[in-house]
Amino acid sequence: MTHLPTRIGQRRAIGIVEMVAGMAIMTVTIVLVAQVYVLVQRAARVVERRQVATVAAANVLERLAGTPWNQLDQSLVTDWDLAPDAQSLLPNGALIVRIKESRDGLASKRIEVGVSWSEVVGTQPRWVRLVMWRYDAKETRP
């Protein structure tokens, strides 16, 4: 069997320089993908915690909406705390409820429910606040 002569510049295999360059590009790509993955996971955790806080605040408002008008005051909520499932999902979670009588002559009360949590201890807390106005059914009927 005879071998045909090859040109001097023609190669049939990948050289060590090309392999090292390919591995470097692949390594950089893997590191970048891993960093993006970590950032996406962090963002998903923030969104999940905000959703948990919003549901916790909405549950408190719903509970207060069903409370009789004459029992609806600040002393009712002084010892209220976040639900255990919300506390487990919200690091350093806290519930703040404020009930204020209206001063505009209407029989109404402003109810503000706030849920706060800190992603990391010592950082600025994140907040979700929901507000509801409740009117006395006896006063609003003609």
SEZA-204898 format. One record per atom (N, C-alpha, C, O): residue in one letter; x, y, z. Coordinates in steps of 0.02 Angstrom, whole numbers, plus 50000, padded with zeros to 5 digits. Atoms other than C-alpha are relative to their C-alpha. Layout:
// SEZA-204898
AXYZ ...
//
This chain:
// SEZA-204898
M500424994350000 M500005000050000 M500455006250000 M500945006650037 T499594994050006 T500695016949953 T499655005750035 T499045006450032 H500264994149967 H500475032650053 H500125006049955 H500655007049927 L499944993950038 L500125048749964 L500335005350042 L500185005850102 P499694994749960 P501195063150019 P499495005350019 P499065007149978 T500464994849976 T500275076150122 T500355006749995 T500965007249995 R499714993450001 R500515094550113 R500285001550069 R500074998650119 I499664998449937 I501595102050248 I499535003350049 I499585001850109 G500444996449955 G500215113350322 G499384996150019 G498994998350061 Q500625003849987 Q498865099850325 Q500104995550061 Q500594991950066 R499965004249941 R498515091450493 R499374995750004 R498854997649978 R500575004549993 R497375076950535 R499774999450072 R499244996350083 A500185000849929 A497295078250726 A499975006950033 A500225011950006 I500044993949961 I496915091450858 I500635000650042 I500844995750073 G499394999049961 G498445098850938 G499865001750072 G499285003050090 I500074998749928 I498745101751122 I499775007150013 I499395008250061 V500194993149991 V498515120551104 V499245000849990 V498915004350028 E500724999750012 E496775118451030 E499604996750056 E499074999150074 M500345003449945 M496295106251168 M499985004350063 M499475004750096 V499964995649941 V496865118151305 V499535005949991 V499185007850038 A500444994450013 A495945132751224 A499274997950005 A498865001650034 G500695002549995 G494355122451208 G499794998650071 G499235000150091 M500155001449929 M494455116851389 M499925006650039 M499505007050084 A500064993549966 A494715134951446 A499335003249984 A499005005850029 I500654997250019 I493185140851349 I499444996250035 I498964999250060 M500515004049966 M492165126451420 M499985001450075 M499435001850104 T499974998549928 T492745130251598 T499675006750015 T499285007350062 V500294993449991 V492285148651582 V499254999749992 V498875002750030 T500735000750012 T490575143951512 T499664996550059 T499124998750080 I500295003649943 I490235131751654 I499975004550062 I499475004550097 V499994995449943 V490735144751785 V499465005349993 V499115006850041 L500524995050012 L489595157851706 L499314997150009 L498875000350039 V500665003349992 V488135145751697 V499864998750074 V499294999550096 A500095001249928 A488395141151881 A499835006450037 A499415006450081 Q500154993649968 Q488395159551932 Q499295002349984 Q498945004750028 V500694998150019 V486795162951835 V499504995650037 V498984998150060 Y500455004549963 Y485995147651916 Y499925002250073 Y499375002250099 V500034997749931 V486425154152090 V499585006350005 V499175007050051 L500394993850000 L485705171352049 L499254998649989 L498835001750021 V500705001850012 V484095163551982 V499704996850062 V499124998250078 Q500255003249939 Q483915152852138 Q499875005250055 Q499385004750091 R500094994649950 R484145168352248 R499385004149985 R498995005750030 A500594996150020 A482835177952150 A499374996150013 A498874998950035 A500595004249987 A481625163452162 A499844999750074 A499254999650093 R500115000149928 R481865162852350 R499695006650024 R499255006550067 V500284993549982 V481505181552364 V499275000449980 V498855002750019 V500694999950024 V479915179752261 V499564995450043 V499004997250060 E500395004649958 E479345164752364 E499865003050069 E499315002450095 R500094997049935 R479615174052527 R499505005849997 R499105006850043 R500484994550007 R478665189252463 R499294997349993 R498825000150020 Q500665003150008 Q477225177952412 Q499754997350067 Q499164998150083 V500195002549934 V477205169552584 V499795005750045 V499295005250081 A500174994149958 A477195186652669 A499345003049979 A498945005050021 T500634997250024 T475775192752559 T499414995750021 T498904998350042 V500535004549980 V474725177452595 V499895000450076 V499315000350099 A500064999449928 A475085178952782 A499635006450019 A499195006450062 A500344993649986 A474545197352782 A499264999649978 A498825002250013 A500695000750024 A472985193252679 A499594995750048 A499004997150058 N500365004249953 N472515179552802 N499815003950063 N499265003050090 V500154995949942 V472625191752947 V499435004949984 V498985005850025 L500544995450020 L471545204352853 L499334996449995 L498814999050015 E500625003950006 E470275190852815 E499724998350069 E499114998650080 R500215001549931 R470215186052999 R499695006250032 R499185005750067 L500274993849972 L469935204253047 L499365002149966 L498935005349997 A500624998250036 A468595206452914 A499404996350030 A498844998950027 G500545003849970 G467565193153003 G499895001550074 G499454998650105 T500064998249930 T467795200853175 T499435004950009 T499375009749970 P500544995249987 P466265209653247 P500285007150010 P500815008050038 W499784993049999 W466375228653234 W500205002550069 W500705005950077 N499874997449932 N466315232053421 N500624996950032 N500884999550081 Q499395003249974 Q467795220153453 Q500635002049962 Q501185000249981 L499444998350045 L468885227553317 L500385006150025 L500215011850009 D499564994649977 D470235237753404 D500704997350010 D500834991350003 Q499295001749996 Q472095237753434 Q500144994750054 Q500604990650046 S499885004849946 S471975227753596 S499874992849977 S500144988150007 L500155006750026 L471295212953496 L500624996849970 L500704990749974 V499445002850039 V472905210853396 V500685000850034 V501194999450003 T499354998749968 T474255215153524 T500434993750007 T501044994150004 D499615006149991 D474765196953549 D500004995549939 D500214989749943 W500005004050061 W474535190953370 W500704999549972 W501105004149977 D499365001150031 D476025183553281 D499904996549933 D499354994449917 L500045003550064 L476415175853112 L499814992750012 L499974989850064 A500165007249997 A475725158553078 A500654996050000 A501154998349971 P499385004049997 P477005144753112 P500294998349932 P500914998249924 D499735001650066 D477145140052928 D500345006149969 D500855005449935 A499694993950026 A477515158152881 A500655001550038 A501145003750008 Q499394998849961 Q478775159753023 Q500574995549977 Q501154997649976 S499475004650021 S479705144452960 S500285002049932 S500865000349916 L499774998150068 L479825151752783 L500285007149996 L500625008849947 L499774993050000 L480195169952829 L500525000950055 L500345001250114 P499504999049947 P481855172352919 P499915006750035 P499835011950003 N500104994049957 N481675184753062 N499345003449984 N499295009649985 G500654997350018 G479845186953014 G499645003350059 G499715001150116 A500384996449948 A478735199053109 A499345002449970 A499305004049911 L500664997750020 L476905203953101 L499845006550038 L499945006950099 I500214993649970 I476305221753133 I499305001549976 I499175001749916 V500694998450016 V474455225853141 V499825006550035 V499935007350095 R500224993649972 R473775243453166 R499275001049982 R499085000549924 I500714998550011 I471935247453187 I499875007050027 I499985008450086 K500124993049981 K471455265853189 K499295002049981 K499055000349927 E500674997350014 E469755274053202 E500065005849951 E500555009549951 S500024994550048 S469305285853062 S499825006550035 S499435006450083 R500144993549970 R469255304353104 R499595004449953 R499525010449964 D500374996050049 D468195309752957 D499254999950013 D498865002249970 G500715000049983 G466515307253044 G499644993649980 G499084992550002 L500305006350019 L466155290452964 L500184994650052 L500704995050085 A499855005649954 A466055274653068 A500434995049961 A500184990049935 S499555004450037 S467585266752989 S500664999250039 S500835003350081 K499365001449969 K469235259253042 K500494998149945 K500334994449899 R499475001650047 R470865258452946 R500424994550032 R500674995250087 I499625005849975 I471725241652966 I500604999049954 I500534997949894 E499385001050037 E473535240052912 E500354993950027 E500464993350088 V499645006049981 V474415223352914 V500675000049963 V500695000549901 G499335000250029 G476285222552885 G500374993750021 G500334991550078 V499585005849986 V477425207552872 V500705001849977 V500805003849920 S499314998550017 S479295210052877 S500434993850010 S500274989450049 W499525005349993 W480765198352858 W500675002549975 W500705007349936 S499334998150021 S482645199552833 S500324994049966 S500324988449992 E499655005450035 E483585189352704 E500634998050038 E500794992150045 V499395001049961 V485175191452806 V499965004350062 V499745010150058 V500034996249938 V485295196852987 V500455006249994 V501025005949971 G499634993850003 G485845214952999 G499875004049937 G500125009649931 T500154996250061 T485185220052828 T499315003350008 T498945001950054 Q500654996550001 Q483705231252789 Q499444994949991 Q499474990949944 P500545004950009 P482095221252814 P499575001549939 P499505007349918 R500474999450055 R480905218252670 R499305000250031 R499184997350084 W500674999149973 W479065222752693 W499474998449948 W499564999449888 V500635000450038 V477355218252629 V499485003250045 V499405001350103 R500534996749962 R475935229652685 R499354999749961 R499335001149902 L500684999950028 L474085227652654 L499575004350044 L499635004250105 V500434995449962 V472775240452705 V499284998649980 V499124997449922 M500715001050011 M470905238352725 M499625005150042 M499825006850098 W500454995649962 W469525250352778 W499384996050015 W499094992849971 R500595003849979 R468115242752876 R499495005050025 R499655009450066 Y500544995549981 Y466445251652897 Y499494996350042 Y499364990450032 D500515002849957 D465145248753029 D499364999049959 D499105003749929 A500595001550041 A463675240152945 A499385003850024 A498965005549983 K500584996449974 K462415248853059 K499995007249976 K499465010049963 E499964992950019 E463035266253012 E499905001149926 E499685006549905 T500034999050072 T463065263352824 T499324998449970 T499195000049912 R500675001650026 R461265257052807 R499555006150002 R499595010250048 P500464994250000 P459935269752757 P499454999450050 P499035003850056 
//
